[in-house]
Amino acid sequence: MTVSSLARWFPFLKWPRPDRQLLKGEFWAGMTVGLMLVPQGVAYAALAGMPLVTGIYASLIPALVAVLFSSSTRLGVGPTALTSLLIGASLTGLAEPGSAQWVALAAWMALLSGLLQMVMGMARFGWLLNLVTSPVLNGFTQAAALLILGSQLGALTGLRAADWGALLSTPSPGLFDLTAAGFGLGSLALLMLARRVLPQFPAAIVVVGAAGTLSWALGYADAGGAVVGTLPSGLPAPYWPGALPWSSFSALVMPVLVVTLVSFLETASSAKVESQRSKEQWNENQDLIGQGLAKISSGLCGSFATSASFSRSAINLYAGAKTGWATLFAISLVLVVLLWLTPALYHVPQSVLAAVVVTAVTSLIKPGTLLRLWRVSRVEAVISGVTFALTLATAPRMYWGVLVGLLMNLSHFLYQRLHPRIIEVGLHPDGSLRDRHLWNLPPLAPRLLALRMDAELDFASASALERRVTEHLAAHPEVVHLCLLAQPINRIDVTGVETFAQLLAQMELRGGTLHLSGLKLPAEQVLRQAGLLKLGPGLAMYRTDADTLVALQQLPEPVARA
């Protein structure tokens, strides 16, 4: 087996041979991303309701597996805000956050989602992800970002109550840990400032380190403050979540599907940017395999589902990463932290972790998106708005927003296919063929109906074309010529063949002619195989519109009756 054929299954074999100059640039890019991975991993583990150390586990082996088996080698793979929120929301009510049962269910979500992605990639089904359009994804993302913010406000401000209801019923400053609020809000301000001034700088690790040092100096943990606490050191042990009961499996089906979908759409948004910069075509099926294997490895480490972070991927590209070696350096830094430096995270206030999450998700909130979408397509804007509203309304079962948005989008697509644009054409003064009624143009020829359908002639559009022709012929009995400008027709199926035969029969019954202009080869081959392109008095064919116009202008004038 050749290296090129092996590289199809093991993409890392295509990495460039490292030299001193390449490794120097990859090292600094990797350090930049690695310094973001640790604080974000811990913060996103809290968002998913998982033990905090599992966020570091998810940043280690899964990231290694993803970079080795994905075609996009410069993605920042690990825990992400959206995927973590979906996991935490989906498991609410099924187990206690942080418990052994919760961890087992989260691991099963990672295993099932990873297996689904891997099978899709191996079956070359990456095209299915194109069914989720930008309006649906934007609506879901905006709503999810607001839900993430809402979930973090309590920790960010040091709210001691279990929910905001106690604050609304008996408002009192005593309900807040003012020290925690100071840590959280101060860290948030520093992180937002750093993102604006130095977007490529790994400010999260600096802020987290400074907050942890200040917390230790103030004795915040000894005073009962909420801190990260003790994190186990060392590599993750192999983990098997045990048998999954049928009741739990049925409860996880919908969340697993949405995690699979959303996490890979996160990957796609980053991978497309990378492919544009590298001038290489994106191999979505190989990335499905790589991301699926990463999720499976995460579940087998007792962690939760991973994805590609758009922010970390952007930082990796901005820092100058050129290959997967940068990710290997980032993973090495995570490994050092996991083996020797986890005690340094003990004193970090949990409100600071909330600030890290809030800073990351504020970039997802774009209020002007819906307005811009409304200007382009009001229908798609409504779909996005419904997705947004349902995602908020059905929380924590947020997947209903995506599913309803997807159903509405497919329904809109089907409606458009069932109602194609069919126009009667006329010759415009500029020489082009345009909508005759819109531009008040004369017919191309007497006793002629000239139509152009901007769609394929298949089961979805055929009835619309037949109805349009039949109604016109019934209203205009003098018409004996039908011209179909067939350039837009790329494909004809069996239903389209039957419709074409019916149109041809109608014109023959009238003693007229069906004129075909610019029929493309795939459609022509289908009609020839059906025996419907036998030229004669009832059928005429032309290669170009110019030939068609010349022929139509030579049609005989109607004979005036005495």
N, C-alpha and C positions, 0 to 999 in steps of 0.2 A: 504493500500500500504506500502510495507516494505521500510526501509531506503536504501537498496541496489538498489531497482527499482527506487526510487526517485533520487538517486545519478546519475542515467543514464542521467536524464534531468537537474539535478542541481549538477554538479561535486563538488562544494564547500562543499557539505555535507560529502565528503570523506576526507576533510582536517584533519590533526591530531589535537587533542585537545591541545591548547597551554599551555605551562608551562613557568616558569621564564627563564630557560636556552634557550629554543627555541626562545622565543620572543626577548631575548637579541641579539642573532645572526641575527634574521630576521630584527630587528630594524636597525642595522648598515648596513646591505646589502640594505635595503630600502632607507636609507638616502643617500647612495652612488649613487644609481640609480636616486633618486629624485633630487639630485643636478645636474645631467646631463639633466634631463627631461626639466627643465625650460628654460635654454638657447637654447637647441636644438629645443624645441617646438616653441619658438619665431623665431628662425632662419629659421626653415622649413616652418613656416607660410609665411614669406617673400618670400621664394622660390616658394611657391604655389600661390603667388599673393594675399594672404588673409590678412585681418587685423591681426596685430601681436598678439593680445590677443587670437585669435582663436586657436593659437598654444598651449596656456595653456589650453584652453577649451578641446582640443583634447587629452591632457595629463591627464585629470581628469576623467570625467564620462566614456568615452570609455575604458580607462584603467581598471576602476572598473568593468565594464560589462564584459570585456574580461577575467579577472582573475576569475570571478565568474562562467562563463559558458564555459570556455575552459578546455580541459584536461591537457594542458601544462600550469602550473601555474607560471612558473618562467620566462616567456617571458617579455621583456620590450616593452609593447604595447604603441603606441602613434604615433606621426608624424614621418615619415622617409623620407630620402632624395629622394629615387627613386619614391615613391608614390607622394610626394610633387611636384617633377619635372614633373611627368606625368600629374598631375592636372593642374599645371601652363601652361604647353605646350599645353594641350588639349583645354583649354579655351581661348587661345590666338586667337584673332579675333572674338570671340563671345561676349565679354564684356570688359569693362575697368577694369584692375586689381584693386582690393580693393573696387569696386563699389557694390551697393546692388544687381545688376543683376549678377555680378561675384560670390558673396557669395551664391546667390540662386542656381546658376548652380553647384557650388562646393558642396553644400549641397545635391542637387539631385544626383550628382555622388556618394556621400557617401551612400545615401539611396538605390539607384539602385544596386550598387556594394554589399552593405551589404545584401540586399534582395536576390540577386543571390547566394551569398556564403551561406546564411542560408538555402535556398531551396536545394542547392547541398548537404549540410551536412545532412539535414533531409532525403533526398532521397538516402543517402549513395553513393554519386557520387564522393567521394574524389579521387577515382582511375583515374578520367579523367585528373587530374593535372599531372599524370605521362607521358602524351603525350608531355609535354615540357621537352626536354632533357637538360642535362648540357651544351652542346655546344651552343644551342640557348640562354639559359639564360646567359651564360658567355659573348657571343657576345653582347647581349643587355645591360648587366650590364656595360661592359667596355665602350661602346659608351655613355650610359646615364651618367656615371661618368664624361666623358670628357665634355659632354654638361652642366652638373652642374658646373664644374669648369669654363667653358666659361661664363656661366651666372653670376658667382660671381666675375669675375676678375674686372669688372668696379667698383662695390661697394668696393671690397677689396683694390683697389689702389686709391680710391677717385676720379675716373674719373667723371668730371662734365658733359661731353657731353652725349647725349642720346645713342650714339653708338660709335664704334671704327672708323667709317668712318671719323668723324671729325678729329680725331687724325692722321689718315693716310694722309688726305689731307692737313692739316695745323698743323703739330706737334709743340706743344708748352707746356712748363712746366705749363703754366697758366691753361691748361685744367684739371689739377689735383689739388685736395685738399690735399696738402702735409701732413696736420695734420691727415686727415682721412687715408691716406696711411700709416703714421707712426703707427696709432692705429691698422690698419688692418694687416699690415705685421709683426709688433711686436707681436701682439696676435697670429698670425699664427706660428711664430717661437717658442713662448712659449708653445703653444698647441702641436706642433709636438715634441718638446723636452720632454714634460711631458708624451706624449704617449709612447715614447721610453724608458724613465727612470722609470716612475711610471704609467704603463698602467691601474692599477686599481684605481688610484686617480682621483676624479672628478675635473679635472683641469679646465673644461669649466666654471663652476660657479665662480671659483677663478679668472680666467682671466677676465671674464665678469664683476665681481664685482670691480676688480682693475681698469679696463679700465673706468667703469662708474664713479668711484671716481676721477680718474685723469681728466676725461672729465669735471666733475663738478668743480674741482679746477681750471682748465684752462679757464672755461667759454666758452667751445666749443659750446654748444647749443646756448648761447646768441650771439655768433659770426656768427650764421647762419649755423653751422655744422649740418650734417645729423645724427640725433640721433633717438632712439626708440620713444621718445615722450611720451605723456600721454596714459596710458593703463587703461581702466575701471576696477574698482575693483568689487568684488562680484561674486556670482555664475552666470553661464550663464542662461539666461531666455529661456523658451521653444520657439522653433523656427519652423515655417513652411514656406518652400520656395515658396509657392504659386503654382498655376497650371503651368505645364510644357508644353509649346507649342509643337506641333508636329515637327516643324522644329528644335527646340532645342533638342528634344528627339532623332531625327534621327542623329543629330550631336554628341550626347553623347554616342550612342550605342557602337561604336568601342572603344572609350576611357574607358568606363565602363568595357568592357570585359577585356581589357588589365590591368587596375587597379586591377580588381578582380584576374586575373591570377598572375601578378607580386607581388602583396601584399601578396598573400597566399604562393607563392614560397619563399618570404622572411620569412614568418612564418615557412614554412617547414624546411628551412635551420637551423633555431634556434631550432625548436622543436625536430629535429632528434638528435641534440647534447644533448639536455636535456634528451631525452629518453634513449640514450646510457649511460649517467651518472647515471640515476635512475634505469637502468636495467628493464624498463617497456616498453611495446609495445606502439608505438605512435598511438593515436586515431585521425586520420586526419579528420574524419567526425565531431567529437565533436569540434575540433578546428575550422573547417569551420563554425559551428554554432556560437561559441563564437566570432570569428572574424567578422562574419556577423552582429551579434547583436551590437558589438562595433561600427562598421561603421554606422549602423542605428542610434544609440544613438548620434554619433558625428554629423550626419546630422541634427538631431532634436535639437542639441545645437547651430546650426548655424555655425558649423565648417566643416572640410574637412575629407576625408577618412584617416583612420589610418591603421597601420600594425604593425608587430613585428620587432623591430630594432635588427639586429644581434649584433651590438656593445653593446647596453644596455643590451641585454639578456646575452651576454658573461660576461659583468661586474657583472651582478646580480649573475651568477653562480660562478664567480671568488671570489665574496665577501662573498660567503658561504650561499646564500639563499637556503632554503630547501623546502619551501612551498609558497603558495600564500600570506601568511602574510607579506612577505617582500614587495610585490607589494602594499599592503594596507598601509604600512608605507610610501612608496614612494609617493602614492597618497595623503596621509595626508600632506606631505611637500608641494606638489603642491597646495593643498587647502589653506594652510597658506599663501603661496606667493600670491595666487589669491585674498584672502580676505584682506590682510594687507600690502603686500610688493611690489605690482606693481609700486608704485611711485619710488621705488629704481631703477627701470629699465629705468627711464626717460632719464638719461644722457648717457646711453650706446650708443656709436657710432655704426651706422649700418655697418660700415666696420668690426667691431668686430664680428657681427653676420655672416658676410660673411666668416670670418676666421673660425668660428665654423663649418659652412657647408663644407668648403674646407677641413678642417682637417678630418671630418667624411668620406668624399667620396674618399679621397686619398687611403684609405685602400681597396677600391673596384678596383683600377687600378692595374692590374697584367699583365704587358707586356709579361711575359714568358708563359702565359696560352696557347696562340695560337700555340706557338712553340712546347710545350709539347703535345698539341692535335694533331699537324701535325705528330709527331712521332708515335702516337698511331693509328690514322685513318685520312687519308688525306681527305676523303669525309666529315667526320664530321667537320674537320678543315675548309673546304671550306664553309660549312653551317654556322659555327660560324662567319667566315669572312664576308660572305654576310649579315648576320644579323647585324653585327657591322657596315658595310658600309651603309646599308640602313637606319639604325637607325639614323646615322649622317646625311645622305643625305635628309631624309624626315622630319627632325625636322622643326617645332614643332610637326608634326604628326608622332611621333616616333613609334606608334604602328604598322606601316607597316613593320618595321624591324622584330618585333616578329612574325607577321602573315606570312610573306614570309619565315622566318626561320622555323616556324612550318610546313608550307606546304612542304618545301624542305625536312624536316626531315621525314614527313609522306610518301612522295614520295619515299625517299630512303628506308624506312622500307618496303613499298609495293613492291619495286623492288626486295629487298632481299627475300621477301616471294614468289614472282613469279619466282625467280631463285634460288631455294634451292641448297645446295651442295649435289650432287649425285656422288658417287665414285664407281668404280668397285674394289672390295677388293681382296686381296691375303694374304697368310699366311706369315708373317714376320718371320725371324729367331728367334726373341725373343718370338715368340708364339702369338703375337697379330695380329689382322686383320687390315691391312692398305691399303692405296691407291695403287693398283697394278701397275699402270702406273708410279706413282711418284717414287716408290721404286724398279721398274723393277722386279716385282715378277711374278712367274708363276700362271696360273689359278688354282683355288681350285680343279677343276675337268675338264675332257674333255667335250666338248659340253655344257659348263655351263656359264651362265652370273650371277655373284653374285654382287648385288648392295646394297648399304646402302645410304639412303636418310636422311640427318640430318634435318628433318622438320616434321610437322604434315602432314598427307595425307588428304588435304582439297582442297577447290576450288582454292586456290592460288598455291599450289604445284603439284596438281594431273596431270595437263597437262604436266608439265616438266618431271615427272616420265614416263608418257605414251610415250612422244616423245623420251625420251632416250632409252626406251626398244624397241620401234618400229623401230627406226633407226638402232639399233644394230642388231636386228633380220633380218632386210632387208639386211644388209651388211654381215651377217654371217648365211646363211641358214642352216648350220650344227648344230646350237645351238638348243637343245631341252629341256634344263633345265634352269629355271630361279629361282634364290634364292634371296629373299628379307630379309636382316637383319633388322628386324623391331623394334629393341630396341628403337631407337629415336622417333618412332611414338607414340605419346601420345593420339592422337585424330584422328578420321576419321569422316568426314561429308558425306552428301549424294553424293556429287561429288566424294569424295574419294572412296565410295562404288562402284559407277558406274565404276570408273577407275580400281579398283581391279577386278571387274567382267570382264572387257574387257581384262585385262592381263591374267586372268585365262582362258578365252575363246581362246585367242591367243595360249597359251601353249597346250590346248587340241586339237586345230586344227593341231598342229605340232606333235601330239602324244607324247608330253612331259609332264613335271611335274613342277608345281609351288611349290617351297619350302619356307616355312615361318619359320623364326628363331626368337625366343624371343618376340613374339607378346604379348603386354601388355593387361591386362584384359579389360580396357575401350574400346580399339580398337577391341579386340576379341568379346566382347559382341555385338558391333554394327554389325560386320560381321556375327555373328551367327544369329542375328535377321533378317538379310537380306538373310539368307539361303545360304551363300557362303562358309561355312567351313565344307562341307561334305567331309570327308577324302576318298580318293580313288586313282586310278592311276594318276589322274591329279593334286592332291594336297597332300602335306606332310607338317606336322608341327612338330617343335622341340622347346623345352623349352629353351635350352641354345645353345650358339655358339659351345661348345664342342660336344654336341649331333649332331649338324648340320655338323660339320667337319667329324665326324665319318661316318655319313650317306652318305655324298657327296663323300668321298673317296672310298665307296663301289659301286659307280655307275659303270655300265658296260662300258668297253672300246668300242669305235666304231669298228664295224666289217669292216675289210679291204676288198675292192672290188677286185675281180679277174680281 
